[in-house]
Amino acid sequence: MDWLNYHHLFYFWTVVREGGVGRAAEKLRLSQPTVSTQVRALEARLGEKLFTRVGRRLAPTEVGQVVYRYAEDIFTLGRELQETIGGGRGPSRPARFVVGVADVLSKRIAYRLLAPALRLPQPMRIVCREAGTEALLAALAVHDVDLVLADTPVPPTVHVKAYSHLLGESAVTCFAVPALAARLRRRFPASLHGAPMLLPGEGTVVRRQLEDWFQATGIRPAVVGEFDDSALMKAFGENGAGVFVAPTAIAPETRRQHGVRAIGEIEGIRERFYAISYERRITHPAVTAIAVGARTGVLKAP
């Protein structure tokens, strides 16, 4: 039998994880030509190209992505075997669960969604990575993350084999520092006309809904800031820069954490939350716990 050379596979796996031959060579403490030769040997063994050049960087081909997923499983099992045999005398080691959190998502909502995974019988170590949704979906495609939490399902323009699972939704409420909130609450929502407003970044679902709502109602706030990061938007809001919106489901926490007051809920706008996985049917225990927790009320407003 012609066995697969796992050294070649390991070098290929490292190149994908590190993002290039140069970084992989540094990680492995080998020369770049040595790493490149090992990867080419794997390609020759499999009879397939595993990388393609995208601009100035290497990206795995479709076959390369398949090989990477197998390599990830193989070397993850190897680590688990080593930990089980080498560390069996101590307490069980927590399983590693890597979650990509879209930067537009409320941190409090992300915590509520992930909290059920911490209560599983098996110890769980959650690794959170924050980035834009498209970047996280690319990481999901090569199994760098186990799950993506986002405010939108997989966009049709992103060609990644992944499945979107709706976890729940929430209305949105306008918040501001107490003095501004008291003034705007009297004639809300008409009072938002001309009021200083902090908006989520362009391309977010809530931003599009807000713009449609402003267009339909004729309300024209004075936009003083736009933010891709929801936490930064709230930081501006708590310091009096303007009105911001947040999910109604976390209204009490928003008031306490940022020292703001609710002005009113915007009728017709809903923020939705999705778990995106490479599983059509959820089987991962942590993802199952998150989905069950969402369905049983973690997103309901108190």
C-alpha positions in Angstrom: 0.0 0.0 0.0 1.3 3.5 -0.9 0.9 5.4 2.3 0.3 9.1 2.5 3.3 11.0 3.9 2.0 12.8 7.0 5.1 15.1 7.1 4.0 16.5 3.7 0.5 16.9 5.0 1.7 18.6 8.1 3.7 21.2 6.1 0.7 21.9 3.9 -1.6 22.3 6.9 0.9 24.7 8.5 1.1 26.8 5.3 -2.7 27.2 5.2 -2.9 28.0 9.0 0.0 30.5 8.9 -1.2 32.2 5.7 1.8 31.5 3.5 5.0 29.6 2.9 7.2 32.3 4.6 5.3 32.3 7.9 5.1 28.5 7.8 8.8 28.3 7.4 9.4 30.6 10.4 6.9 28.5 12.4 8.6 25.2 11.4 12.1 26.7 11.6 12.8 25.5 8.1 13.8 27.2 4.9 11.1 28.3 2.5 12.4 26.1 -0.3 12.2 23.1 2.0 8.5 23.8 2.9 7.6 24.5 -0.8 9.2 21.2 -1.8 7.2 19.2 0.8 4.0 20.8 -0.4 4.8 20.1 -4.0 5.5 16.5 -3.0 2.0 16.2 -1.5 0.5 17.7 -4.7 2.3 15.1 -6.7 1.2 12.3 -4.4 -2.5 13.4 -4.7 -2.3 14.4 -8.3 -4.0 17.8 -7.6 -3.0 21.4 -7.2 -3.6 22.5 -3.6 -2.9 26.2 -3.9 -3.7 29.0 -6.2 -2.3 32.5 -6.2 -4.7 35.3 -5.4 -2.9 38.6 -5.8 0.3 38.3 -3.8 -0.8 35.5 -1.5 -1.5 31.8 -1.8 -5.0 30.5 -1.2 -6.1 26.8 -1.1 -8.0 25.5 -4.1 -11.3 23.7 -3.7 -9.3 20.4 -3.4 -6.9 22.2 -1.0 -9.8 23.2 1.2 -10.9 19.5 1.4 -7.4 18.3 2.1 -7.1 21.0 4.8 -10.3 19.9 6.5 -9.0 16.3 6.7 -5.6 17.5 7.9 -7.3 19.6 10.6 -9.3 16.6 11.8 -6.2 14.3 11.7 -3.9 16.7 13.7 -6.7 17.7 16.1 -7.3 14.0 16.9 -3.5 13.6 17.3 -3.4 16.5 19.9 -6.4 15.0 21.7 -4.7 11.6 21.8 -1.6 13.2 23.2 -3.5 15.2 25.8 -5.6 12.1 26.8 -2.6 9.8 27.3 -0.3 12.5 28.6 -2.7 14.3 30.9 -5.1 11.5 31.9 -4.2 11.7 35.5 -5.5 15.2 35.9 -8.9 16.8 35.4 -10.4 16.5 31.9 -9.1 19.2 29.6 -11.7 21.5 28.1 -12.8 21.1 24.5 -11.8 24.0 22.2 -14.7 25.7 20.5 -13.7 28.6 18.1 -16.4 31.1 17.3 -16.2 34.0 14.9 -18.3 36.9 16.1 -19.2 39.5 13.5 -18.0 42.9 14.6 -21.4 44.5 14.0 -23.0 42.2 16.6 -23.7 43.5 20.1 -21.2 42.0 22.5 -23.9 41.4 25.1 -26.0 39.5 22.5 -23.0 37.4 21.6 -22.4 36.6 25.2 -26.0 35.6 25.8 -25.9 33.3 22.7 -22.7 31.7 23.7 -23.3 31.3 27.5 -25.2 28.0 27.1 -22.0 26.4 25.7 -20.3 27.2 29.0 -22.8 25.2 30.9 -22.3 21.9 29.1 -21.3 18.8 31.2 -18.1 18.6 29.2 -15.7 21.5 30.0 -15.6 23.9 27.1 -13.0 26.6 26.3 -14.5 29.2 24.0 -12.1 31.1 21.6 -13.8 34.2 20.2 -12.5 35.9 17.1 -14.0 39.2 15.9 -14.0 40.4 12.3 -16.2 41.3 9.4 -18.7 38.6 8.4 -17.1 37.8 5.0 -13.7 37.3 6.6 -15.2 35.0 9.2 -17.0 33.0 6.6 -13.7 32.5 4.8 -12.2 31.2 8.1 -15.2 28.9 8.4 -14.6 27.5 5.0 -11.1 26.3 6.0 -12.3 25.2 9.5 -10.3 27.9 11.3 -13.6 28.6 13.2 -16.3 26.2 14.2 -19.2 28.7 14.1 -19.9 32.2 13.0 -22.4 34.5 14.8 -23.8 37.2 12.5 -26.7 39.5 11.9 -27.3 38.1 8.4 -27.4 34.7 6.7 -24.6 33.8 4.3 -24.8 36.5 1.6 -25.4 35.1 -2.0 -22.2 36.9 -3.1 -20.1 34.8 -0.8 -19.3 31.4 -2.4 -18.8 29.4 0.8 -20.5 26.1 1.5 -22.1 27.0 4.8 -25.6 26.8 6.4 -27.4 29.6 8.2 -29.5 28.8 11.3 -31.8 31.6 12.5 -31.4 31.8 16.3 -33.9 34.6 17.0 -34.6 38.3 16.6 -35.2 41.4 18.6 -36.8 44.8 18.1 -34.5 47.8 18.4 -34.7 50.7 20.9 -33.1 54.2 20.7 -30.9 55.2 23.6 -29.2 58.4 24.7 -27.7 60.0 27.8 -30.4 61.0 30.3 -30.8 64.7 29.4 -31.0 64.0 25.6 -33.3 61.0 26.1 -35.7 63.0 28.3 -36.0 65.7 25.6 -36.5 63.3 22.7 -38.9 61.0 24.5 -41.8 63.5 24.5 -42.6 63.4 20.7 -40.8 60.2 19.8 -40.2 59.2 17.0 -40.8 62.6 15.3 -38.4 64.1 17.8 -35.5 62.3 16.1 -35.8 64.7 13.2 -32.7 66.9 13.4 -31.4 65.0 16.5 -27.8 63.9 16.6 -27.6 60.3 15.5 -25.0 57.5 15.6 -25.6 54.9 13.0 -24.3 51.3 12.5 -21.8 51.0 9.5 -23.0 50.8 5.9 -23.9 47.3 4.8 -25.3 46.2 8.1 -28.9 44.9 8.2 -30.0 47.4 10.9 -28.5 50.3 9.0 -30.5 49.4 5.8 -33.6 49.1 7.9 -33.1 52.4 9.6 -32.5 54.2 6.3 -35.7 52.7 4.8 -37.6 53.8 8.0 -36.2 57.3 7.8 -37.2 57.4 4.1 -40.7 56.2 4.8 -41.4 58.5 7.8 -39.7 61.6 6.4 -37.6 61.8 9.6 -34.1 63.2 9.0 -31.7 63.0 11.9 -28.4 64.8 12.0 -26.0 61.8 11.5 -22.8 62.6 13.5 -21.1 59.2 13.3 -21.1 55.8 11.6 -19.5 52.8 13.2 -18.7 49.2 12.1 -18.0 48.3 15.8 -21.2 48.4 17.9 -19.2 48.8 21.1 -17.5 51.9 19.8 -20.8 53.3 18.8 -22.2 52.8 22.3 -19.0 54.4 23.8 -19.7 57.6 21.7 -23.4 57.4 22.8 -22.7 57.1 26.5 -20.5 60.2 26.3 -23.4 62.3 24.8 -22.4 62.3 21.1 -25.9 61.3 20.0 -28.7 58.7 19.9 -27.8 55.1 19.1 -29.9 51.9 18.6 -29.5 48.6 20.4 -31.5 45.4 20.6 -34.5 45.7 22.9 -33.7 42.3 24.3 -30.7 43.8 26.1 -32.2 47.2 27.0 -31.7 46.7 30.8 -28.0 45.9 30.4 -27.5 48.7 27.9 -29.0 51.2 30.4 -26.8 49.9 33.3 -23.6 49.5 31.4 -23.6 52.7 29.5 -25.5 55.0 31.8 -28.1 55.8 29.1 -31.9 55.9 29.0 -34.3 54.4 26.5 -36.1 56.9 24.3 -38.4 54.5 22.4 -38.7 51.4 20.3 -38.7 51.8 16.5 -41.7 50.0 15.1 -41.1 47.6 12.3 -37.3 47.2 12.7 -36.1 43.8 13.7 -32.5 42.7 14.3 -32.0 39.0 13.5 -29.2 36.7 14.8 -27.8 33.7 12.9 -25.4 30.8 13.7 -23.6 29.9 10.5 -21.9 26.5 10.4 -20.5 24.0 7.9 -23.1 21.5 9.1 -26.5 21.5 7.5 -27.8 19.5 10.5 -26.4 20.7 13.8 -24.5 18.0 15.6 -21.7 19.9 17.5 -22.7 19.9 21.2 -21.8 23.5 21.7 -23.7 24.7 18.6 -26.7 22.6 19.7 -26.6 24.2 23.2 -26.5 27.7 21.6 -29.4 26.9 19.3 -31.5 25.4 22.1 -30.7 28.3 24.4 -31.8 30.8 21.8 -35.1 29.0 21.2 -35.8 28.8 24.9 -35.5 32.5 25.6 -32.0 33.9 25.9 -32.9 36.6 23.4 -36.2 37.6 25.0 -36.3 41.0 26.6 -36.8 40.9 30.4 
